Amino acid sequence: MNKNLWLLALCQGLFLTNNVVFIAINGLVGLQLAPYGWMATLPVMGYVVGGALATPLVAHTQRRWGRQVSFQIGLAVALVSALLCAQAAFTGNFWLLCSATLVAGYYSANGQLYRFAAAELTAVASRDRAVSLVLAGGLLGAIAGPNVARHARNVFSVPFVGAYIALVGVALLSMVCMALIRFEALPSAAARAASAAAAPGRSLGQLLRQPKFAVAVMGAALGYGVMNLLMAATPLAMQVCGYEFSDVAFVLQWHVIGMFAPGFVTGHLIQRFGVLTIMGVGVLLNLACVLVALSGQDLHQFTIALALLGVGWNFLFTGSTTLAMQAYRPEEKDRAQAGINFFVFATMAVTSFASGALVTTKGWELLNYGSLVPISLTGLGLMWLAVHERKAPGAA
């Protein structure tokens, strides 16, 4: 585990700091500024829709200029979008806030590729542990994100403006760390053209017909979708229950700890027990989260449910990333990674809107019952792949 991996893990932590602050405050700022309550999570939705729309462009910049330049462009976008969010909150402009988070989605589309970049910074035999380690860097976001939101919330006269300004500093720090990472040298344009002509690789449609890749996409997209559905709704649900913002920050902190603390061991668990087994445990943890959430609305129930949700997401997402890397060839990586991230962002866009609409109109309980549908679909997909693997061992 080399210096480059640790720096990339730090960048992942700063990326998650940005995400946690956005999740913690965008719905609440949206609730203050939106014309109607059901529109409260539109700024959260804007972030993931922006990520989905930016996915093809990010894939192009990755191919054209390589990891280093593309990641730095993403960080520059993060800086600008944070300033725009601060301006929107300060002036009370709801639609500027939605537009700013839409722009910030470009940064999110870049940040989602950190885990794939990790696999390129180490030997093939260690790449699942490298992915797990870099995802574990998100633990920094678990600690820093809620604290940034809580302490910077009232720095200015308008609530939450200070939190957005603090994200400017987070972006600048991440730029410095990213500049110190040494990625693989980008092949020349002529070499890339020759390689593409010799081995163009399969189309995204062909990749999706591969059982491993299809289930990897399902696990990543639905795992992220369930996590986002419940996490984005939590601040609103807790506010309805009368909890203070400090309680919301506390619950989100333990949720993000659950998301990333297992990263130090998830890679080892995958190597020992197999990727499908660990993903299956992730599905069971998501189910346990829903059962705890339905048992009541005390602070400890919110905390335990969201922590279980975080660990379940980690197992599913790390497993899906590892599974996907077994299903595509090197010349297909940009197409495959962009495809996975597009489906993740598209699912998150739907769940971001649904979380606000459901929790403000139907309530926390119905929202949790609804999450059982994607959880069940993910479990069925894993069982189908396990049966397929027994019939045709080693099939892609």
ZIBEL-V537039 format. One record per residue. N is the residue number from 0. RES is the residue in one small letter. PHI is phi in radians with two decimals (none if undefined). PSI is psi in whole degrees, 0 to 359 (999 if undefined). BURIAL is b if it has 9 or more other C-alpha atoms within 8 Angstrom, else e. Layout:
n:N res:RES phi:PHI psi:PSI burial:BURIAL
n:N res:RES phi:PHI psi:PSI burial:BURIAL
This chain:
n:0 res:m phi:none psi:101 burial:e
n:1 res:n phi:-1.58 psi:177 burial:e
n:2 res:k phi:-1.00 psi:320 burial:e
n:3 res:n phi:-1.05 psi:321 burial:b
n:4 res:l phi:-1.15 psi:319 burial:b
n:5 res:w phi:-1.16 psi:322 burial:b
n:6 res:l phi:-1.15 psi:320 burial:b
n:7 res:l phi:-1.18 psi:325 burial:b
n:8 res:a phi:-1.11 psi:322 burial:b
n:9 res:l phi:-1.13 psi:318 burial:b
n:10 res:c phi:-1.09 psi:322 burial:b
n:11 res:q phi:-1.10 psi:319 burial:b
n:12 res:g phi:-1.11 psi:319 burial:b
n:13 res:l phi:-1.21 psi:324 burial:b
n:14 res:f phi:-1.06 psi:316 burial:b
n:15 res:l phi:-1.24 psi:332 burial:b
n:16 res:t phi:-1.03 psi:314 burial:b
n:17 res:n phi:-1.02 psi:313 burial:b
n:18 res:n phi:-1.12 psi:317 burial:b
n:19 res:v phi:-1.15 psi:318 burial:b
n:20 res:v phi:-1.07 psi:315 burial:b
n:21 res:f phi:-1.03 psi:313 burial:b
n:22 res:i phi:-1.13 psi:320 burial:b
n:23 res:a phi:-1.17 psi:325 burial:b
n:24 res:i phi:-2.03 psi:337 burial:b
n:25 res:n phi:-1.09 psi:319 burial:b
n:26 res:g phi:-1.15 psi:322 burial:b
n:27 res:l phi:-1.25 psi:318 burial:b
n:28 res:v phi:-1.12 psi:319 burial:b
n:29 res:g phi:-1.07 psi:321 burial:b
n:30 res:l phi:-1.13 psi:325 burial:b
n:31 res:q phi:-1.23 psi:324 burial:e
n:32 res:l phi:-1.78 psi:340 burial:b
n:33 res:a phi:-1.20 psi:144 burial:b
n:34 res:p phi:-1.08 psi:327 burial:e
n:35 res:y phi:-2.33 psi:148 burial:e
n:36 res:g phi:-1.05 psi:323 burial:e
n:37 res:w phi:-1.18 psi:348 burial:b
n:38 res:m phi:-1.57 psi:5 burial:b
n:39 res:a phi:-1.02 psi:323 burial:b
n:40 res:t phi:-1.63 psi:12 burial:b
n:41 res:l phi:-1.03 psi:322 burial:b
n:42 res:p phi:-1.11 psi:327 burial:b
n:43 res:v phi:-1.19 psi:317 burial:b
n:44 res:m phi:-1.09 psi:321 burial:b
n:45 res:g phi:-1.02 psi:324 burial:b
n:46 res:y phi:-1.10 psi:315 burial:b
n:47 res:v phi:-1.42 psi:327 burial:b
n:48 res:v phi:-1.11 psi:318 burial:b
n:49 res:g phi:-1.04 psi:322 burial:b
n:50 res:g phi:-1.12 psi:317 burial:b
n:51 res:a phi:-1.11 psi:315 burial:b
n:52 res:l phi:-1.15 psi:328 burial:b
n:53 res:a phi:-1.44 psi:346 burial:b
n:54 res:t phi:-0.95 psi:311 burial:b
n:55 res:p phi:-1.10 psi:321 burial:e
n:56 res:l phi:-1.15 psi:319 burial:e
n:57 res:v phi:-1.11 psi:318 burial:b
n:58 res:a phi:-1.04 psi:321 burial:b
n:59 res:h phi:-1.15 psi:314 burial:e
n:60 res:t phi:-1.17 psi:328 burial:b
n:61 res:q phi:-1.13 psi:318 burial:b
n:62 res:r phi:-1.21 psi:320 burial:e
n:63 res:r phi:-1.33 psi:316 burial:e
n:64 res:w phi:-2.07 psi:353 burial:b
n:65 res:g phi:1.58 psi:174 burial:b
n:66 res:r phi:-1.05 psi:310 burial:b
n:67 res:q phi:-0.99 psi:306 burial:b
n:68 res:v phi:-1.16 psi:316 burial:b
n:69 res:s phi:-1.08 psi:317 burial:b
n:70 res:f phi:-1.13 psi:323 burial:b
n:71 res:q phi:-1.20 psi:324 burial:b
n:72 res:i phi:-1.07 psi:317 burial:e
n:73 res:g phi:-1.03 psi:320 burial:b
n:74 res:l phi:-1.21 psi:324 burial:b
n:75 res:a phi:-1.11 psi:321 burial:b
n:76 res:v phi:-1.14 psi:321 burial:b
n:77 res:a phi:-1.04 psi:317 burial:b
n:78 res:l phi:-1.09 psi:311 burial:b
n:79 res:v phi:-1.12 psi:317 burial:b
n:80 res:s phi:-1.16 psi:326 burial:b
n:81 res:a phi:-1.11 psi:319 burial:b
n:82 res:l phi:-1.11 psi:320 burial:b
n:83 res:l phi:-1.15 psi:321 burial:b
n:84 res:c phi:-1.11 psi:319 burial:b
n:85 res:a phi:-1.08 psi:317 burial:b
n:86 res:q phi:-1.10 psi:319 burial:b
n:87 res:a phi:-1.12 psi:316 burial:b
n:88 res:a phi:-1.14 psi:320 burial:b
n:89 res:f phi:-1.16 psi:321 burial:b
n:90 res:t phi:-1.64 psi:355 burial:e
n:91 res:g phi:1.24 psi:32 burial:e
n:92 res:n phi:-1.73 psi:101 burial:b
n:93 res:f phi:-1.10 psi:317 burial:b
n:94 res:w phi:-1.28 psi:331 burial:e
n:95 res:l phi:-1.16 psi:322 burial:b
n:96 res:l phi:-1.08 psi:315 burial:b
n:97 res:c phi:-1.11 psi:318 burial:b
n:98 res:s phi:-1.14 psi:320 burial:b
n:99 res:a phi:-1.14 psi:319 burial:b
n:100 res:t phi:-1.25 psi:331 burial:b
n:101 res:l phi:-1.09 psi:315 burial:b
n:102 res:v phi:-1.10 psi:319 burial:b
n:103 res:a phi:-1.07 psi:340 burial:b
n:104 res:g phi:-1.03 psi:335 burial:b
n:105 res:y phi:-1.10 psi:320 burial:b
n:106 res:y phi:-1.12 psi:319 burial:b
n:107 res:s phi:-1.10 psi:319 burial:b
n:108 res:a phi:-1.09 psi:325 burial:b
n:109 res:n phi:-1.22 psi:312 burial:b
n:110 res:g phi:-1.06 psi:329 burial:b
n:111 res:q phi:-1.16 psi:346 burial:e
n:112 res:l phi:-1.62 psi:355 burial:b
n:113 res:y phi:-1.00 psi:320 burial:b
n:114 res:r phi:-1.15 psi:325 burial:b
n:115 res:f phi:-1.26 psi:323 burial:b
n:116 res:a phi:-1.09 psi:327 burial:b
n:117 res:a phi:-1.04 psi:321 burial:b
n:118 res:a phi:-1.15 psi:339 burial:b
n:119 res:e phi:-1.55 psi:354 burial:b
n:120 res:l phi:-1.73 psi:8 burial:b
n:121 res:t phi:-2.58 psi:176 burial:b
n:122 res:a phi:-1.18 psi:154 burial:e
n:123 res:v phi:-0.99 psi:320 burial:e
n:124 res:a phi:-1.15 psi:340 burial:e
n:125 res:s phi:-1.88 psi:7 burial:b
n:126 res:r phi:-1.20 psi:329 burial:b
n:127 res:d phi:-1.18 psi:324 burial:b
n:128 res:r phi:-1.23 psi:326 burial:b
n:129 res:a phi:-1.14 psi:315 burial:b
n:130 res:v phi:-1.04 psi:315 burial:b
n:131 res:s phi:-1.08 psi:317 burial:b
n:132 res:l phi:-1.12 psi:314 burial:b
n:133 res:v phi:-1.14 psi:320 burial:b
n:134 res:l phi:-1.09 psi:327 burial:b
n:135 res:a phi:-1.12 psi:337 burial:b
n:136 res:g phi:-1.03 psi:338 burial:b
n:137 res:g phi:-1.08 psi:346 burial:b
n:138 res:l phi:-1.01 psi:328 burial:b
n:139 res:l phi:-1.03 psi:319 burial:b
n:140 res:g phi:-1.11 psi:328 burial:b
n:141 res:a phi:-1.11 psi:325 burial:b
n:142 res:i phi:-1.53 psi:312 burial:b
n:143 res:a phi:-1.32 psi:319 burial:b
n:144 res:g phi:-0.98 psi:301 burial:b
n:145 res:p phi:-1.07 psi:325 burial:b
n:146 res:n phi:-1.23 psi:322 burial:b
n:147 res:v phi:-1.07 psi:314 burial:b
n:148 res:a phi:-1.10 psi:319 burial:b
n:149 res:r phi:-1.27 psi:313 burial:b
n:150 res:h phi:-1.42 psi:332 burial:b
n:151 res:a phi:-1.61 psi:356 burial:b
n:152 res:r phi:-0.98 psi:317 burial:b
n:153 res:n phi:-1.99 psi:26 burial:b
n:154 res:v phi:-1.10 psi:321 burial:b
n:155 res:f phi:-1.83 psi:171 burial:b
n:156 res:s phi:-1.14 psi:330 burial:e
n:157 res:v phi:-1.64 psi:125 burial:e
n:158 res:p phi:-0.99 psi:140 burial:b
n:159 res:f phi:1.36 psi:351 burial:b
n:160 res:v phi:-1.07 psi:318 burial:b
n:161 res:g phi:-1.08 psi:326 burial:b
n:162 res:a phi:-1.15 psi:319 burial:b
n:163 res:y phi:-1.16 psi:320 burial:b
n:164 res:i phi:-1.11 psi:323 burial:b
n:165 res:a phi:-1.08 psi:330 burial:b
n:166 res:l phi:-1.20 psi:339 burial:b
n:167 res:v phi:-1.11 psi:315 burial:b
n:168 res:g phi:-1.11 psi:322 burial:e
n:169 res:v phi:-1.07 psi:318 burial:b
n:170 res:a phi:-1.13 psi:319 burial:b
n:171 res:l phi:-1.12 psi:317 burial:b
n:172 res:l phi:-1.09 psi:319 burial:e
n:173 res:s phi:-1.15 psi:325 burial:b
n:174 res:m phi:-1.06 psi:319 burial:b
n:175 res:v phi:-1.12 psi:314 burial:e
n:176 res:c phi:-1.10 psi:317 burial:b
n:177 res:m phi:-1.10 psi:324 burial:b
n:178 res:a phi:-1.13 psi:337 burial:e
n:179 res:l phi:-1.52 psi:350 burial:e
n:180 res:i phi:-1.45 psi:138 burial:b
n:181 res:r phi:-1.86 psi:101 burial:e
n:182 res:f phi:-1.49 psi:169 burial:e
n:183 res:e phi:-1.04 psi:143 burial:e
n:184 res:a phi:-1.11 psi:138 burial:e
n:185 res:l phi:-1.33 psi:128 burial:e
n:186 res:p phi:-1.06 psi:156 burial:e
n:187 res:s phi:-1.14 psi:162 burial:e
n:188 res:a phi:-1.05 psi:321 burial:e
n:189 res:a phi:-1.14 psi:319 burial:e
n:190 res:a phi:-1.15 psi:320 burial:e
n:191 res:r phi:-1.13 psi:319 burial:b
n:192 res:a phi:-1.13 psi:318 burial:e
n:193 res:a phi:-1.14 psi:319 burial:e
n:194 res:s phi:-1.14 psi:318 burial:b
n:195 res:a phi:-1.13 psi:323 burial:b
n:196 res:a phi:-1.21 psi:322 burial:e
n:197 res:a phi:-1.31 psi:322 burial:e
n:198 res:a phi:-2.45 psi:80 burial:e
n:199 res:p phi:-1.17 psi:338 burial:b
n:200 res:g phi:1.41 psi:172 burial:e
n:201 res:r phi:-1.45 psi:155 burial:e
n:202 res:s phi:-1.29 psi:167 burial:e
n:203 res:l phi:-1.08 psi:321 burial:b
n:204 res:g phi:-1.06 psi:319 burial:e
n:205 res:q phi:-1.18 psi:321 burial:e
n:206 res:l phi:-1.10 psi:320 burial:b
n:207 res:l phi:-1.19 psi:343 burial:b
n:208 res:r phi:-1.46 psi:355 burial:e
n:209 res:q phi:-1.45 psi:124 burial:b
n:210 res:p phi:-0.92 psi:315 burial:b
n:211 res:k phi:-1.08 psi:315 burial:b
n:212 res:f phi:-1.18 psi:319 burial:b
n:213 res:a phi:-1.07 psi:316 burial:b
n:214 res:v phi:-1.24 psi:326 burial:b
n:215 res:a phi:-1.08 psi:317 burial:b
n:216 res:v phi:-1.10 psi:315 burial:b
n:217 res:m phi:-1.07 psi:314 burial:b
n:218 res:g phi:-1.10 psi:317 burial:b
n:219 res:a phi:-1.18 psi:312 burial:b
n:220 res:a phi:-1.21 psi:310 burial:b
n:221 res:l phi:-1.27 psi:326 burial:b
n:222 res:g phi:-1.09 psi:315 burial:b
n:223 res:y phi:-1.18 psi:323 burial:b
n:224 res:g phi:-1.10 psi:314 burial:b
n:225 res:v phi:-1.11 psi:314 burial:b
n:226 res:m phi:-1.03 psi:314 burial:b
n:227 res:n phi:-1.20 psi:322 burial:b
n:228 res:l phi:-1.01 psi:313 burial:b
n:229 res:l phi:-1.42 psi:322 burial:b
n:230 res:m phi:-1.18 psi:315 burial:b
n:231 res:a phi:-1.14 psi:330 burial:b
n:232 res:a phi:-1.44 psi:340 burial:b
n:233 res:t phi:-1.03 psi:311 burial:b
n:234 res:p phi:-1.00 psi:321 burial:b
n:235 res:l phi:-1.23 psi:317 burial:b
n:236 res:a phi:-1.10 psi:319 burial:b
n:237 res:m phi:-1.22 psi:327 burial:b
n:238 res:q phi:-1.15 psi:320 burial:b
n:239 res:v phi:-1.07 psi:325 burial:e
n:240 res:c phi:-1.38 psi:356 burial:e
n:241 res:g phi:1.58 psi:15 burial:e
n:242 res:y phi:-1.38 psi:152 burial:b
n:243 res:e phi:-1.36 psi:162 burial:e
n:244 res:f phi:-1.09 psi:328 burial:e
n:245 res:s phi:-1.08 psi:325 burial:e
n:246 res:d phi:-1.19 psi:319 burial:b
n:247 res:v phi:-1.06 psi:314 burial:b
n:248 res:a phi:-1.08 psi:322 burial:b
n:249 res:f phi:-1.10 psi:314 burial:b
n:250 res:v phi:-1.12 psi:316 burial:b
n:251 res:l phi:-1.14 psi:326 burial:b
n:252 res:q phi:-1.08 psi:314 burial:b
n:253 res:w phi:-1.23 psi:330 burial:b
n:254 res:h phi:-1.09 psi:313 burial:b
n:255 res:v phi:-1.27 psi:329 burial:b
n:256 res:i phi:-1.05 psi:316 burial:b
n:257 res:g phi:-1.07 psi:326 burial:b
n:258 res:m phi:-1.18 psi:322 burial:b
n:259 res:f phi:-2.09 psi:337 burial:b
n:260 res:a phi:-1.04 psi:322 burial:b
n:261 res:p phi:-1.13 psi:347 burial:b
n:262 res:g phi:-1.01 psi:337 burial:b
n:263 res:f phi:-1.24 psi:342 burial:b
n:264 res:v phi:-2.18 psi:347 burial:e
n:265 res:t phi:-1.03 psi:319 burial:b
n:266 res:g phi:-1.04 psi:318 burial:b
n:267 res:h phi:-1.15 psi:320 burial:e
n:268 res:l phi:-1.12 psi:321 burial:b
n:269 res:i phi:-1.12 psi:318 burial:b
n:270 res:q phi:-1.12 psi:324 burial:b
n:271 res:r phi:-1.45 psi:316 burial:e
n:272 res:f phi:-1.85 psi:347 burial:e
n:273 res:g phi:1.74 psi:148 burial:b
n:274 res:v phi:-1.19 psi:321 burial:b
n:275 res:l phi:-1.19 psi:325 burial:b
n:276 res:t phi:-1.11 psi:315 burial:b
n:277 res:i phi:-1.17 psi:321 burial:b
n:278 res:m phi:-1.12 psi:323 burial:b
n:279 res:g phi:-1.11 psi:321 burial:b
n:280 res:v phi:-1.10 psi:323 burial:b
n:281 res:g phi:-1.05 psi:319 burial:b
n:282 res:v phi:-1.10 psi:317 burial:b
n:283 res:l phi:-1.12 psi:323 burial:b
n:284 res:l phi:-1.17 psi:323 burial:b
n:285 res:n phi:-1.09 psi:319 burial:b
n:286 res:l phi:-1.10 psi:318 burial:b
n:287 res:a phi:-1.09 psi:322 burial:b
n:288 res:c phi:-1.01 psi:313 burial:b
n:289 res:v phi:-1.11 psi:318 burial:b
n:290 res:l phi:-1.09 psi:319 burial:e
n:291 res:v phi:-1.16 psi:317 burial:b
n:292 res:a phi:-1.09 psi:325 burial:b
n:293 res:l phi:-1.37 psi:348 burial:b
n:294 res:s phi:-1.38 psi:346 burial:e
n:295 res:g phi:2.82 psi:178 burial:e
n:296 res:q phi:-2.20 psi:32 burial:b
n:297 res:d phi:-1.33 psi:163 burial:e
n:298 res:l phi:-1.04 psi:318 burial:e
n:299 res:h phi:-1.16 psi:331 burial:e
n:300 res:q phi:-1.27 psi:319 burial:b
n:301 res:f phi:-1.04 psi:316 burial:b
n:302 res:t phi:-1.14 psi:311 burial:b
n:303 res:i phi:-1.13 psi:317 burial:b
n:304 res:a phi:-1.06 psi:314 burial:b
n:305 res:l phi:-1.24 psi:329 burial:b
n:306 res:a phi:-1.17 psi:316 burial:b
n:307 res:l phi:-1.07 psi:319 burial:b
n:308 res:l phi:-1.04 psi:319 burial:b
n:309 res:g phi:-1.12 psi:314 burial:b
n:310 res:v phi:-1.16 psi:320 burial:b
n:311 res:g phi:-1.05 psi:318 burial:b
n:312 res:w phi:-1.08 psi:317 burial:b
n:313 res:n phi:-1.03 psi:314 burial:b
n:314 res:f phi:-1.13 psi:318 burial:b
n:315 res:l phi:-1.22 psi:316 burial:b
n:316 res:f phi:-1.30 psi:317 burial:b
n:317 res:t phi:-1.11 psi:318 burial:b
n:318 res:g phi:-1.10 psi:318 burial:b
n:319 res:s phi:-1.11 psi:320 burial:b
n:320 res:t phi:-1.10 psi:314 burial:b
n:321 res:t phi:-1.10 psi:317 burial:b
n:322 res:l phi:-1.11 psi:319 burial:b
n:323 res:a phi:-1.10 psi:320 burial:b
n:324 res:m phi:-1.17 psi:343 burial:e
n:325 res:q phi:-1.47 psi:351 burial:e
n:326 res:a phi:-1.96 psi:353 burial:b
n:327 res:y phi:-2.23 psi:157 burial:b
n:328 res:r phi:-1.59 psi:163 burial:e
n:329 res:p phi:-0.96 psi:320 burial:e
n:330 res:e phi:-1.27 psi:350 burial:b
n:331 res:e phi:-1.78 psi:2 burial:b
n:332 res:k phi:-1.08 psi:316 burial:b
n:333 res:d phi:-1.11 psi:317 burial:b
n:334 res:r phi:-1.14 psi:315 burial:b
n:335 res:a phi:-1.18 psi:314 burial:b
n:336 res:q phi:-1.15 psi:320 burial:b
n:337 res:a phi:-1.12 psi:321 burial:b
n:338 res:g phi:-1.11 psi:314 burial:b
n:339 res:i phi:-1.03 psi:312 burial:b
n:340 res:n phi:-1.14 psi:326 burial:b
n:341 res:f phi:-1.08 psi:313 burial:b
n:342 res:f phi:-1.14 psi:324 burial:b
n:343 res:v phi:-1.08 psi:310 burial:b
n:344 res:f phi:-1.15 psi:321 burial:b
n:345 res:a phi:-1.09 psi:317 burial:b
n:346 res:t phi:-1.14 psi:319 burial:b
n:347 res:m phi:-1.13 psi:325 burial:b
n:348 res:a phi:-1.07 psi:315 burial:b
n:349 res:v phi:-1.11 psi:314 burial:b
n:350 res:t phi:-1.26 psi:331 burial:b
n:351 res:s phi:-1.12 psi:316 burial:b
n:352 res:f phi:-1.23 psi:316 burial:b
n:353 res:a phi:-1.09 psi:324 burial:b
n:354 res:s phi:-1.07 psi:313 burial:b
n:355 res:g phi:-1.18 psi:316 burial:b
n:356 res:a phi:-1.12 psi:317 burial:b
n:357 res:l phi:-1.27 psi:315 burial:b
n:358 res:v phi:-1.21 psi:331 burial:b
n:359 res:t phi:-1.52 psi:343 burial:b
n:360 res:t phi:-1.98 psi:325 burial:e
n:361 res:k phi:-1.95 psi:338 burial:b
n:362 res:g phi:1.78 psi:165 burial:b
n:363 res:w phi:-1.11 psi:322 burial:b
n:364 res:e phi:-1.14 psi:312 burial:b
n:365 res:l phi:-1.13 psi:324 burial:b
n:366 res:l phi:-1.02 psi:317 burial:b
n:367 res:n phi:-1.20 psi:320 burial:b
n:368 res:y phi:-1.06 psi:320 burial:b
n:369 res:g phi:-1.10 psi:328 burial:e
n:370 res:s phi:-1.21 psi:346 burial:b
n:371 res:l phi:-1.18 psi:336 burial:b
n:372 res:v phi:-1.15 psi:303 burial:e
n:373 res:p phi:-1.14 psi:329 burial:b
n:374 res:i phi:-1.09 psi:316 burial:b
n:375 res:s phi:-1.15 psi:319 burial:e
n:376 res:l phi:-1.08 psi:320 burial:e
n:377 res:t phi:-1.12 psi:316 burial:b
n:378 res:g phi:-1.07 psi:319 burial:b
n:379 res:l phi:-1.14 psi:321 burial:e
n:380 res:g phi:-1.07 psi:319 burial:b
n:381 res:l phi:-1.16 psi:319 burial:b
n:382 res:m phi:-1.14 psi:321 burial:e
n:383 res:w phi:-1.08 psi:316 burial:e
n:384 res:l phi:-1.17 psi:322 burial:b
n:385 res:a phi:-1.07 psi:317 burial:b
n:386 res:v phi:-1.14 psi:317 burial:e
n:387 res:h phi:-1.09 psi:319 burial:b
n:388 res:e phi:-1.15 psi:326 burial:b
n:389 res:r phi:-1.20 psi:324 burial:e
n:390 res:k phi:-1.32 psi:324 burial:e
n:391 res:a phi:-2.34 psi:75 burial:e
n:392 res:p phi:-0.98 psi:135 burial:e
n:393 res:g phi:1.44 psi:359 burial:e
n:394 res:a phi:-1.21 psi:143 burial:e
n:395 res:a phi:-1.32 psi:999 burial:e
